[in-house]
Amino acid sequence: MIRVKSSENLLIERLFLKGLRAMTTGQLWLLLMLIVGLIIFFGIGIWGINRLGASENNSQT
């Protein structure tokens, strides 16, 4: 079965690919570092919140 893409999907796809091609290697690295940094930042935050909750549970017993 052949699926035909709508013109809207083609436009979005073209703009996305054009935007990626317009980025330099340095910009791509910065984007990657930003994503990794956010994952680490929120990971540490969640770990800290869980640790606080665990210490509260231990002090109540």
PDBQT receptor file of N, H, CA, C and O in Angstrom, charges set to zero:
ATOM      1  N   MET A   1       0.842  -1.177   0.000  1.00  0.00    +0.000 N 
ATOM      2  CA  MET A   1       0.000   0.000   0.000  1.00  0.00    +0.000 C 
ATOM      3  C   MET A   1       0.891   1.246   0.000  1.00  0.00    +0.000 C 
ATOM      4  O   MET A   1       1.812   1.353   0.810  1.00  0.00    +0.000 OA
ATOM      5  N   ILE A   2       0.624   2.154  -0.878  1.00  0.00    +0.000 N 
ATOM      6  H   ILE A   2      -0.124   2.067  -1.536  1.00  0.00    +0.000 HD
ATOM      7  CA  ILE A   2       1.408   3.384  -0.984  1.00  0.00    +0.000 C 
ATOM      8  C   ILE A   2       0.685   4.480  -0.208  1.00  0.00    +0.000 C 
ATOM      9  O   ILE A   2      -0.500   4.737  -0.423  1.00  0.00    +0.000 OA
ATOM     10  N   ARG A   3       1.415   5.117   0.692  1.00  0.00    +0.000 N 
ATOM     11  H   ARG A   3       2.378   4.909   0.867  1.00  0.00    +0.000 HD
ATOM     12  CA  ARG A   3       0.830   6.202   1.478  1.00  0.00    +0.000 C 
ATOM     13  C   ARG A   3       1.303   7.528   0.913  1.00  0.00    +0.000 C 
ATOM     14  O   ARG A   3       2.500   7.731   0.709  1.00  0.00    +0.000 OA
ATOM     15  N   VAL A   4       0.387   8.408   0.667  1.00  0.00    +0.000 N 
ATOM     16  H   VAL A   4      -0.585   8.243   0.833  1.00  0.00    +0.000 HD
ATOM     17  CA  VAL A   4       0.715   9.733   0.138  1.00  0.00    +0.000 C 
ATOM     18  C   VAL A   4       0.719  10.709   1.306  1.00  0.00    +0.000 C 
ATOM     19  O   VAL A   4      -0.239  10.778   2.075  1.00  0.00    +0.000 OA
ATOM     20  N   LYS A   5       1.813  11.465   1.428  1.00  0.00    +0.000 N 
ATOM     21  H   LYS A   5       2.592  11.408   0.803  1.00  0.00    +0.000 HD
ATOM     22  CA  LYS A   5       1.911  12.438   2.507  1.00  0.00    +0.000 C 
ATOM     23  C   LYS A   5       1.143  13.695   2.132  1.00  0.00    +0.000 C 
ATOM     24  O   LYS A   5       1.134  14.112   0.973  1.00  0.00    +0.000 OA
ATOM     25  N   SER A   6       0.509  14.283   3.113  1.00  0.00    +0.000 N 
ATOM     26  H   SER A   6       0.516  13.944   4.053  1.00  0.00    +0.000 HD
ATOM     27  CA  SER A   6      -0.217  15.522   2.854  1.00  0.00    +0.000 C 
ATOM     28  C   SER A   6       0.780  16.655   2.650  1.00  0.00    +0.000 C 
ATOM     29  O   SER A   6       1.933  16.560   3.070  1.00  0.00    +0.000 OA
ATOM     30  N   SER A   7       0.336  17.710   2.011  1.00  0.00    +0.000 N 
ATOM     31  H   SER A   7      -0.601  17.787   1.670  1.00  0.00    +0.000 HD
ATOM     32  CA  SER A   7       1.231  18.837   1.737  1.00  0.00    +0.000 C 
ATOM     33  C   SER A   7       1.690  19.489   3.037  1.00  0.00    +0.000 C 
ATOM     34  O   SER A   7       2.802  20.013   3.108  1.00  0.00    +0.000 OA
ATOM     35  N   GLU A   8       0.844  19.462   4.063  1.00  0.00    +0.000 N 
ATOM     36  H   GLU A   8      -0.059  19.037   4.006  1.00  0.00    +0.000 HD
ATOM     37  CA  GLU A   8       1.224  20.052   5.346  1.00  0.00    +0.000 C 
ATOM     38  C   GLU A   8       2.370  19.262   5.976  1.00  0.00    +0.000 C 
ATOM     39  O   GLU A   8       3.327  19.849   6.481  1.00  0.00    +0.000 OA
ATOM     40  N   ASN A   9       2.274  17.936   5.945  1.00  0.00    +0.000 N 
ATOM     41  H   ASN A   9       1.496  17.459   5.535  1.00  0.00    +0.000 HD
ATOM     42  CA  ASN A   9       3.346  17.105   6.488  1.00  0.00    +0.000 C 
ATOM     43  C   ASN A   9       4.636  17.305   5.717  1.00  0.00    +0.000 C 
ATOM     44  O   ASN A   9       5.714  17.361   6.308  1.00  0.00    +0.000 OA
ATOM     45  N   LEU A  10       4.533  17.412   4.399  1.00  0.00    +0.000 N 
ATOM     46  H   LEU A  10       3.658  17.366   3.918  1.00  0.00    +0.000 HD
ATOM     47  CA  LEU A  10       5.728  17.634   3.586  1.00  0.00    +0.000 C 
ATOM     48  C   LEU A  10       6.377  18.963   3.931  1.00  0.00    +0.000 C 
ATOM     49  O   LEU A  10       7.602  19.055   4.008  1.00  0.00    +0.000 OA
ATOM     50  N   LEU A  11       5.565  19.995   4.140  1.00  0.00    +0.000 N 
ATOM     51  H   LEU A  11       4.570  19.920   4.077  1.00  0.00    +0.000 HD
ATOM     52  CA  LEU A  11       6.093  21.311   4.477  1.00  0.00    +0.000 C 
ATOM     53  C   LEU A  11       6.814  21.272   5.818  1.00  0.00    +0.000 C 
ATOM     54  O   LEU A  11       7.916  21.805   5.952  1.00  0.00    +0.000 OA
ATOM     55  N   ILE A  12       6.192  20.639   6.808  1.00  0.00    +0.000 N 
ATOM     56  H   ILE A  12       5.297  20.205   6.699  1.00  0.00    +0.000 HD
ATOM     57  CA  ILE A  12       6.804  20.533   8.140  1.00  0.00    +0.000 C 
ATOM     58  C   ILE A  12       8.113  19.747   8.048  1.00  0.00    +0.000 C 
ATOM     59  O   ILE A  12       9.120  20.131   8.643  1.00  0.00    +0.000 OA
ATOM     60  N   GLU A  13       8.089  18.647   7.297  1.00  0.00    +0.000 N 
ATOM     61  H   GLU A  13       7.271  18.336   6.813  1.00  0.00    +0.000 HD
ATOM     62  CA  GLU A  13       9.288  17.825   7.136  1.00  0.00    +0.000 C 
ATOM     63  C   GLU A  13      10.408  18.618   6.478  1.00  0.00    +0.000 C 
ATOM     64  O   GLU A  13      11.558  18.558   6.913  1.00  0.00    +0.000 OA
ATOM     65  N   ARG A  14      10.067  19.367   5.419  1.00  0.00    +0.000 N 
ATOM     66  H   ARG A  14       9.133  19.415   5.065  1.00  0.00    +0.000 HD
ATOM     67  CA  ARG A  14      11.067  20.152   4.709  1.00  0.00    +0.000 C 
ATOM     68  C   ARG A  14      11.669  21.228   5.594  1.00  0.00    +0.000 C 
ATOM     69  O   ARG A  14      12.882  21.435   5.594  1.00  0.00    +0.000 OA
ATOM     70  N   LEU A  15      10.814  21.917   6.354  1.00  0.00    +0.000 N 
ATOM     71  H   LEU A  15       9.828  21.749   6.355  1.00  0.00    +0.000 HD
ATOM     72  CA  LEU A  15      11.309  22.975   7.237  1.00  0.00    +0.000 C 
ATOM     73  C   LEU A  15      12.211  22.402   8.323  1.00  0.00    +0.000 C 
ATOM     74  O   LEU A  15      13.236  22.997   8.655  1.00  0.00    +0.000 OA
ATOM     75  N   PHE A  16      11.835  21.246   8.882  1.00  0.00    +0.000 N 
ATOM     76  H   PHE A  16      11.002  20.763   8.613  1.00  0.00    +0.000 HD
ATOM     77  CA  PHE A  16      12.632  20.614   9.930  1.00  0.00    +0.000 C 
ATOM     78  C   PHE A  16      14.001  20.215   9.391  1.00  0.00    +0.000 C 
ATOM     79  O   PHE A  16      15.026  20.492  10.014  1.00  0.00    +0.000 OA
ATOM     80  N   LEU A  17      14.013  19.559   8.223  1.00  0.00    +0.000 N 
ATOM     81  H   LEU A  17      13.180  19.334   7.717  1.00  0.00    +0.000 HD
ATOM     82  CA  LEU A  17      15.281  19.126   7.640  1.00  0.00    +0.000 C 
ATOM     83  C   LEU A  17      16.133  20.316   7.238  1.00  0.00    +0.000 C 
ATOM     84  O   LEU A  17      17.354  20.287   7.390  1.00  0.00    +0.000 OA
ATOM     85  N   LYS A  18      15.497  21.367   6.723  1.00  0.00    +0.000 N 
ATOM     86  H   LYS A  18      14.505  21.391   6.599  1.00  0.00    +0.000 HD
ATOM     87  CA  LYS A  18      16.230  22.564   6.339  1.00  0.00    +0.000 C 
ATOM     88  C   LYS A  18      16.852  23.209   7.581  1.00  0.00    +0.000 C 
ATOM     89  O   LYS A  18      17.985  23.688   7.546  1.00  0.00    +0.000 OA
ATOM     90  N   GLY A  19      16.090  23.211   8.675  1.00  0.00    +0.000 N 
ATOM     91  H   GLY A  19      15.170  22.822   8.704  1.00  0.00    +0.000 HD
ATOM     92  CA  GLY A  19      16.596  23.784   9.919  1.00  0.00    +0.000 C 
ATOM     93  C   GLY A  19      17.778  22.999  10.458  1.00  0.00    +0.000 C 
ATOM     94  O   GLY A  19      18.734  23.590  10.959  1.00  0.00    +0.000 OA
ATOM     95  N   LEU A  20      17.728  21.676  10.362  1.00  0.00    +0.000 N 
ATOM     96  H   LEU A  20      16.952  21.196   9.955  1.00  0.00    +0.000 HD
ATOM     97  CA  LEU A  20      18.853  20.865  10.837  1.00  0.00    +0.000 C 
ATOM     98  C   LEU A  20      20.083  21.076   9.970  1.00  0.00    +0.000 C 
ATOM     99  O   LEU A  20      21.202  21.153  10.477  1.00  0.00    +0.000 OA
ATOM    100  N   ARG A  21      19.873  21.170   8.655  1.00  0.00    +0.000 N 
ATOM    101  H   ARG A  21      18.963  21.108   8.243  1.00  0.00    +0.000 HD
ATOM    102  CA  ARG A  21      21.009  21.365   7.760  1.00  0.00    +0.000 C 
ATOM    103  C   ARG A  21      21.638  22.736   7.942  1.00  0.00    +0.000 C 
ATOM    104  O   ARG A  21      22.824  22.919   7.670  1.00  0.00    +0.000 OA
ATOM    105  N   ALA A  22      20.839  23.712   8.407  1.00  0.00    +0.000 N 
ATOM    106  H   ALA A  22      19.876  23.564   8.629  1.00  0.00    +0.000 HD
ATOM    107  CA  ALA A  22      21.352  25.065   8.582  1.00  0.00    +0.000 C 
ATOM    108  C   ALA A  22      22.217  25.179   9.838  1.00  0.00    +0.000 C 
ATOM    109  O   ALA A  22      22.983  26.132   9.980  1.00  0.00    +0.000 OA
ATOM    110  N   MET A  23      22.097  24.220  10.741  1.00  0.00    +0.000 N 
ATOM    111  H   MET A  23      21.475  23.445  10.626  1.00  0.00    +0.000 HD
ATOM    112  CA  MET A  23      22.870  24.280  11.982  1.00  0.00    +0.000 C 
ATOM    113  C   MET A  23      24.297  23.804  11.738  1.00  0.00    +0.000 C 
ATOM    114  O   MET A  23      24.529  22.834  11.017  1.00  0.00    +0.000 OA
ATOM    115  N   THR A  24      25.240  24.499  12.349  1.00  0.00    +0.000 N 
ATOM    116  H   THR A  24      25.052  25.287  12.935  1.00  0.00    +0.000 HD
ATOM    117  CA  THR A  24      26.637  24.086  12.240  1.00  0.00    +0.000 C 
ATOM    118  C   THR A  24      26.899  22.949  13.224  1.00  0.00    +0.000 C 
ATOM    119  O   THR A  24      26.060  22.635  14.069  1.00  0.00    +0.000 OA
ATOM    120  N   THR A  25      28.054  22.349  13.101  1.00  0.00    +0.000 N 
ATOM    121  H   THR A  25      28.735  22.604  12.415  1.00  0.00    +0.000 HD
ATOM    122  CA  THR A  25      28.421  21.254  14.002  1.00  0.00    +0.000 C 
ATOM    123  C   THR A  25      28.467  21.743  15.446  1.00  0.00    +0.000 C 
ATOM    124  O   THR A  25      28.036  21.040  16.360  1.00  0.00    +0.000 OA
ATOM    125  N   GLY A  26      28.988  22.946  15.646  1.00  0.00    +0.000 N 
ATOM    126  H   GLY A  26      29.338  23.518  14.904  1.00  0.00    +0.000 HD
ATOM    127  CA  GLY A  26      29.062  23.506  16.993  1.00  0.00    +0.000 C 
ATOM    128  C   GLY A  26      27.692  23.695  17.615  1.00  0.00    +0.000 C 
ATOM    129  O   GLY A  26      27.492  23.438  18.803  1.00  0.00    +0.000 OA
ATOM    130  N   GLN A  27      26.748  24.149  16.796  1.00  0.00    +0.000 N 
ATOM    131  H   GLN A  27      26.910  24.358  15.832  1.00  0.00    +0.000 HD
ATOM    132  CA  GLN A  27      25.392  24.344  17.305  1.00  0.00    +0.000 C 
ATOM    133  C   GLN A  27      24.742  23.015  17.654  1.00  0.00    +0.000 C 
ATOM    134  O   GLN A  27      24.020  22.917  18.647  1.00  0.00    +0.000 OA
ATOM    135  N   LEU A  28      24.993  21.995  16.846  1.00  0.00    +0.000 N 
ATOM    136  H   LEU A  28      25.579  22.075  16.039  1.00  0.00    +0.000 HD
ATOM    137  CA  LEU A  28      24.443  20.669  17.149  1.00  0.00    +0.000 C 
ATOM    138  C   LEU A  28      25.023  20.132  18.449  1.00  0.00    +0.000 C 
ATOM    139  O   LEU A  28      24.305  19.537  19.252  1.00  0.00    +0.000 OA
ATOM    140  N   TRP A  29      26.343  20.342  18.663  1.00  0.00    +0.000 N 
ATOM    141  H   TRP A  29      26.926  20.825  18.011  1.00  0.00    +0.000 HD
ATOM    142  CA  TRP A  29      26.964  19.911  19.914  1.00  0.00    +0.000 C 
ATOM    143  C   TRP A  29      26.351  20.646  21.100  1.00  0.00    +0.000 C 
ATOM    144  O   TRP A  29      26.082  20.046  22.141  1.00  0.00    +0.000 OA
ATOM    145  N   LEU A  30      26.130  21.966  20.933  1.00  0.00    +0.000 N 
ATOM    146  H   LEU A  30      26.349  22.453  20.087  1.00  0.00    +0.000 HD
ATOM    147  CA  LEU A  30      25.522  22.736  22.019  1.00  0.00    +0.000 C 
ATOM    148  C   LEU A  30      24.115  22.234  22.337  1.00  0.00    +0.000 C 
ATOM    149  O   LEU A  30      23.734  22.136  23.504  1.00  0.00    +0.000 OA
ATOM    150  N   LEU A  31      23.350  21.920  21.303  1.00  0.00    +0.000 N 
ATOM    151  H   LEU A  31      23.659  22.000  20.355  1.00  0.00    +0.000 HD
ATOM    152  CA  LEU A  31      22.006  21.384  21.500  1.00  0.00    +0.000 C 
ATOM    153  C   LEU A  31      22.060  20.051  22.238  1.00  0.00    +0.000 C 
ATOM    154  O   LEU A  31      21.273  19.809  23.153  1.00  0.00    +0.000 OA
ATOM    155  N   LEU A  32      22.982  19.196  21.842  1.00  0.00    +0.000 N 
ATOM    156  H   LEU A  32      23.621  19.392  21.098  1.00  0.00    +0.000 HD
ATOM    157  CA  LEU A  32      23.151  17.902  22.502  1.00  0.00    +0.000 C 
ATOM    158  C   LEU A  32      23.550  18.088  23.965  1.00  0.00    +0.000 C 
ATOM    159  O   LEU A  32      23.022  17.413  24.849  1.00  0.00    +0.000 OA
ATOM    160  N   MET A  33      24.487  19.008  24.215  1.00  0.00    +0.000 N 
ATOM    161  H   MET A  33      24.916  19.556  23.497  1.00  0.00    +0.000 HD
ATOM    162  CA  MET A  33      24.929  19.261  25.589  1.00  0.00    +0.000 C 
ATOM    163  C   MET A  33      23.789  19.827  26.441  1.00  0.00    +0.000 C 
ATOM    164  O   MET A  33      23.673  19.506  27.624  1.00  0.00    +0.000 OA
ATOM    165  N   LEU A  34      22.951  20.670  25.834  1.00  0.00    +0.000 N 
ATOM    166  H   LEU A  34      23.045  20.931  24.873  1.00  0.00    +0.000 HD
ATOM    167  CA  LEU A  34      21.806  21.223  26.551  1.00  0.00    +0.000 C 
ATOM    168  C   LEU A  34      20.845  20.116  26.961  1.00  0.00    +0.000 C 
ATOM    169  O   LEU A  34      20.367  20.085  28.095  1.00  0.00    +0.000 OA
ATOM    170  N   ILE A  35      20.568  19.217  26.040  1.00  0.00    +0.000 N 
ATOM    171  H   ILE A  35      20.956  19.242  25.119  1.00  0.00    +0.000 HD
ATOM    172  CA  ILE A  35      19.649  18.112  26.331  1.00  0.00    +0.000 C 
ATOM    173  C   ILE A  35      20.225  17.217  27.426  1.00  0.00    +0.000 C 
ATOM    174  O   ILE A  35      19.518  16.850  28.364  1.00  0.00    +0.000 OA
ATOM    175  N   VAL A  36      21.502  16.867  27.310  1.00  0.00    +0.000 N 
ATOM    176  H   VAL A  36      22.076  17.166  26.548  1.00  0.00    +0.000 HD
ATOM    177  CA  VAL A  36      22.152  16.024  28.325  1.00  0.00    +0.000 C 
ATOM    178  C   VAL A  36      22.164  16.744  29.670  1.00  0.00    +0.000 C 
ATOM    179  O   VAL A  36      21.905  16.133  30.707  1.00  0.00    +0.000 OA
ATOM    180  N   GLY A  37      22.464  18.042  29.654  1.00  0.00    +0.000 N 
ATOM    181  H   GLY A  37      22.674  18.539  28.811  1.00  0.00    +0.000 HD
ATOM    182  CA  GLY A  37      22.490  18.824  30.887  1.00  0.00    +0.000 C 
ATOM    183  C   GLY A  37      21.138  18.863  31.574  1.00  0.00    +0.000 C 
ATOM    184  O   GLY A  37      21.052  18.750  32.797  1.00  0.00    +0.000 OA
ATOM    185  N   LEU A  38      20.080  19.024  30.784  1.00  0.00    +0.000 N 
ATOM    186  H   LEU A  38      20.151  19.116  29.791  1.00  0.00    +0.000 HD
ATOM    187  CA  LEU A  38      18.736  19.044  31.370  1.00  0.00    +0.000 C 
ATOM    188  C   LEU A  38      18.375  17.696  31.976  1.00  0.00    +0.000 C 
ATOM    189  O   LEU A  38      17.757  17.634  33.039  1.00  0.00    +0.000 OA
ATOM    190  N   ILE A  39      18.757  16.623  31.304  1.00  0.00    +0.000 N 
ATOM    191  H   ILE A  39      19.259  16.674  30.441  1.00  0.00    +0.000 HD
ATOM    192  CA  ILE A  39      18.486  15.281  31.840  1.00  0.00    +0.000 C 
ATOM    193  C   ILE A  39      19.217  15.091  33.164  1.00  0.00    +0.000 C 
ATOM    194  O   ILE A  39      18.644  14.574  34.123  1.00  0.00    +0.000 OA
ATOM    195  N   ILE A  40      20.479  15.506  33.217  1.00  0.00    +0.000 N 
ATOM    196  H   ILE A  40      20.944  15.926  32.438  1.00  0.00    +0.000 HD
ATOM    197  CA  ILE A  40      21.260  15.376  34.457  1.00  0.00    +0.000 C 
ATOM    198  C   ILE A  40      20.660  16.257  35.557  1.00  0.00    +0.000 C 
ATOM    199  O   ILE A  40      20.513  15.825  36.700  1.00  0.00    +0.000 OA
ATOM    200  N   PHE A  41      20.312  17.507  35.194  1.00  0.00    +0.000 N 
ATOM    201  H   PHE A  41      20.431  17.858  34.265  1.00  0.00    +0.000 HD
ATOM    202  CA  PHE A  41      19.753  18.454  36.163  1.00  0.00    +0.000 C 
ATOM    203  C   PHE A  41      18.486  17.905  36.814  1.00  0.00    +0.000 C 
ATOM    204  O   PHE A  41      18.361  17.902  38.039  1.00  0.00    +0.000 OA
ATOM    205  N   PHE A  42      17.549  17.440  35.986  1.00  0.00    +0.000 N 
ATOM    206  H   PHE A  42      17.651  17.442  34.991  1.00  0.00    +0.000 HD
ATOM    207  CA  PHE A  42      16.301  16.917  36.538  1.00  0.00    +0.000 C 
ATOM    208  C   PHE A  42      16.523  15.574  37.226  1.00  0.00    +0.000 C 
ATOM    209  O   PHE A  42      15.826  15.256  38.189  1.00  0.00    +0.000 OA
ATOM    210  N   GLY A  43      17.473  14.787  36.752  1.00  0.00    +0.000 N 
ATOM    211  H   GLY A  43      18.039  15.045  35.970  1.00  0.00    +0.000 HD
ATOM    212  CA  GLY A  43      17.788  13.517  37.407  1.00  0.00    +0.000 C 
ATOM    213  C   GLY A  43      18.297  13.732  38.818  1.00  0.00    +0.000 C 
ATOM    214  O   GLY A  43      17.890  13.033  39.745  1.00  0.00    +0.000 OA
ATOM    215  N   ILE A  44      19.196  14.710  38.982  1.00  0.00    +0.000 N 
ATOM    216  H   ILE A  44      19.527  15.278  38.229  1.00  0.00    +0.000 HD
ATOM    217  CA  ILE A  44      19.718  15.019  40.315  1.00  0.00    +0.000 C 
ATOM    218  C   ILE A  44      18.601  15.563  41.204  1.00  0.00    +0.000 C 
ATOM    219  O   ILE A  44      18.534  15.245  42.391  1.00  0.00    +0.000 OA
ATOM    220  N   GLY A  45      17.727  16.383  40.624  1.00  0.00    +0.000 N 
ATOM    221  H   GLY A  45      17.781  16.642  39.660  1.00  0.00    +0.000 HD
ATOM    222  CA  GLY A  45      16.608  16.931  41.393  1.00  0.00    +0.000 C 
ATOM    223  C   GLY A  45      15.681  15.848  41.901  1.00  0.00    +0.000 C 
ATOM    224  O   GLY A  45      15.282  15.861  43.066  1.00  0.00    +0.000 OA
ATOM    225  N   ILE A  46      15.340  14.921  41.044  1.00  0.00    +0.000 N 
ATOM    226  H   ILE A  46      15.663  14.910  40.098  1.00  0.00    +0.000 HD
ATOM    227  CA  ILE A  46      14.452  13.813  41.438  1.00  0.00    +0.000 C 
ATOM    228  C   ILE A  46      15.139  12.937  42.473  1.00  0.00    +0.000 C 
ATOM    229  O   ILE A  46      14.509  12.496  43.433  1.00  0.00    +0.000 OA
ATOM    230  N   TRP A  47      16.441  12.683  42.281  1.00  0.00    +0.000 N 
ATOM    231  H   TRP A  47      16.953  13.042  41.501  1.00  0.00    +0.000 HD
ATOM    232  CA  TRP A  47      17.195  11.883  43.248  1.00  0.00    +0.000 C 
ATOM    233  C   TRP A  47      17.197  12.572  44.612  1.00  0.00    +0.000 C 
ATOM    234  O   TRP A  47      17.027  11.920  45.642  1.00  0.00    +0.000 OA
ATOM    235  N   GLY A  48      17.393  13.901  44.613  1.00  0.00    +0.000 N 
ATOM    236  H   GLY A  48      17.531  14.430  43.776  1.00  0.00    +0.000 HD
ATOM    237  CA  GLY A  48      17.416  14.644  45.875  1.00  0.00    +0.000 C 
ATOM    238  C   GLY A  48      16.075  14.618  46.583  1.00  0.00    +0.000 C 
ATOM    239  O   GLY A  48      16.009  14.459  47.802  1.00  0.00    +0.000 OA
ATOM    240  N   ILE A  49      15.000  14.776  45.812  1.00  0.00    +0.000 N 
ATOM    241  H   ILE A  49      15.054  14.905  44.822  1.00  0.00    +0.000 HD
ATOM    242  CA  ILE A  49      13.660  14.743  46.407  1.00  0.00    +0.000 C 
ATOM    243  C   ILE A  49      13.383  13.362  47.001  1.00  0.00    +0.000 C 
ATOM    244  O   ILE A  49      12.841  13.256  48.101  1.00  0.00    +0.000 OA
ATOM    245  N   ASN A  50      13.750  12.314  46.283  1.00  0.00    +0.000 N 
ATOM    246  H   ASN A  50      14.191  12.400  45.389  1.00  0.00    +0.000 HD
ATOM    247  CA  ASN A  50      13.554  10.952  46.798  1.00  0.00    +0.000 C 
ATOM    248  C   ASN A  50      14.378  10.721  48.059  1.00  0.00    +0.000 C 
ATOM    249  O   ASN A  50      13.932  10.049  48.989  1.00  0.00    +0.000 OA
ATOM    250  N   ARG A  51      15.578  11.280  48.083  1.00  0.00    +0.000 N 
ATOM    251  H   ARG A  51      15.940  11.827  47.328  1.00  0.00    +0.000 HD
ATOM    252  CA  ARG A  51      16.443  11.114  49.252  1.00  0.00    +0.000 C 
ATOM    253  C   ARG A  51      15.851  11.823  50.468  1.00  0.00    +0.000 C 
ATOM    254  O   ARG A  51      15.885  11.301  51.583  1.00  0.00    +0.000 OA
ATOM    255  N   LEU A  52      15.305  13.027  50.237  1.00  0.00    +0.000 N 
ATOM    256  H   LEU A  52      15.277  13.451  49.332  1.00  0.00    +0.000 HD
ATOM    257  CA  LEU A  52      14.658  13.744  51.339  1.00  0.00    +0.000 C 
ATOM    258  C   LEU A  52      13.462  12.960  51.866  1.00  0.00    +0.000 C 
ATOM    259  O   LEU A  52      13.266  12.853  53.077  1.00  0.00    +0.000 OA
ATOM    260  N   GLY A  53      12.671  12.416  50.959  1.00  0.00    +0.000 N 
ATOM    261  H   GLY A  53      12.830  12.502  49.975  1.00  0.00    +0.000 HD
ATOM    262  CA  GLY A  53      11.511  11.621  51.369  1.00  0.00    +0.000 C 
ATOM    263  C   GLY A  53      11.923  10.399  52.160  1.00  0.00    +0.000 C 
ATOM    264  O   GLY A  53      11.264  10.036  53.134  1.00  0.00    +0.000 OA
ATOM    265  N   ALA A  54      13.010   9.761  51.751  1.00  0.00    +0.000 N 
ATOM    266  H   ALA A  54      13.546  10.056  50.960  1.00  0.00    +0.000 HD
ATOM    267  CA  ALA A  54      13.479   8.565  52.455  1.00  0.00    +0.000 C 
ATOM    268  C   ALA A  54      13.975   8.926  53.851  1.00  0.00    +0.000 C 
ATOM    269  O   ALA A  54      13.745   8.178  54.801  1.00  0.00    +0.000 OA
ATOM    270  N   SER A  55      14.658  10.071  53.984  1.00  0.00    +0.000 N 
ATOM    271  H   SER A  55      14.844  10.678  53.212  1.00  0.00    +0.000 HD
ATOM    272  CA  SER A  55      15.165  10.456  55.303  1.00  0.00    +0.000 C 
ATOM    273  C   SER A  55      14.015  10.846  56.233  1.00  0.00    +0.000 C 
ATOM    274  O   SER A  55      14.083  10.608  57.439  1.00  0.00    +0.000 OA
ATOM    275  N   GLU A  56      12.949  11.450  55.670  1.00  0.00    +0.000 N 
ATOM    276  H   GLU A  56      12.893  11.644  54.690  1.00  0.00    +0.000 HD
ATOM    277  CA  GLU A  56      11.778  11.762  56.498  1.00  0.00    +0.000 C 
ATOM    278  C   GLU A  56      11.109  10.482  56.989  1.00  0.00    +0.000 C 
ATOM    279  O   GLU A  56      10.686  10.400  58.142  1.00  0.00    +0.000 OA
ATOM    280  N   ASN A  57      11.014   9.491  56.117  1.00  0.00    +0.000 N 
ATOM    281  H   ASN A  57      11.357   9.558  55.180  1.00  0.00    +0.000 HD
ATOM    282  CA  ASN A  57      10.396   8.220  56.505  1.00  0.00    +0.000 C 
ATOM    283  C   ASN A  57      11.213   7.526  57.583  1.00  0.00    +0.000 C 
ATOM    284  O   ASN A  57      10.644   6.919  58.491  1.00  0.00    +0.000 OA
ATOM    285  N   ASN A  58      12.539   7.605  57.500  1.00  0.00    +0.000 N 
ATOM    286  H   ASN A  58      13.001   8.098  56.763  1.00  0.00    +0.000 HD
ATOM    287  CA  ASN A  58      13.396   6.967  58.502  1.00  0.00    +0.000 C 
ATOM    288  C   ASN A  58      13.297   7.676  59.843  1.00  0.00    +0.000 C 
ATOM    289  O   ASN A  58      13.357   7.025  60.886  1.00  0.00    +0.000 OA
ATOM    290  N   SER A  59      13.147   9.003  59.839  1.00  0.00    +0.000 N 
ATOM    291  H   SER A  59      13.099   9.532  58.992  1.00  0.00    +0.000 HD
ATOM    292  CA  SER A  59      13.092   9.740  61.107  1.00  0.00    +0.000 C 
ATOM    293  C   SER A  59      11.749   9.549  61.812  1.00  0.00    +0.000 C 
ATOM    294  O   SER A  59      11.663   9.727  63.027  1.00  0.00    +0.000 OA
ATOM    295  N   GLN A  60      10.712   9.193  61.073  1.00  0.00    +0.000 N 
ATOM    296  H   GLN A  60      10.782   9.048  60.086  1.00  0.00    +0.000 HD
ATOM    297  CA  GLN A  60       9.392   9.003  61.683  1.00  0.00    +0.000 C 
ATOM    298  C   GLN A  60       9.265   7.644  62.365  1.00  0.00    +0.000 C 
ATOM    299  O   GLN A  60       8.419   7.478  63.243  1.00  0.00    +0.000 OA
ATOM    300  N   THR A  61      10.072   6.686  61.987  1.00  0.00    +0.000 N 
ATOM    301  H   THR A  61      10.759   6.820  61.273  1.00  0.00    +0.000 HD
ATOM    302  CA  THR A  61       9.934   5.344  62.569  1.00  0.00    +0.000 C 
ATOM    303  C   THR A  61      10.668   5.220  63.876  1.00  0.00    +0.000 C 
ATOM    304  O   THR A  61      10.652   4.155  64.494  1.00  0.00    +0.000 OA
TER     305      THR A  61
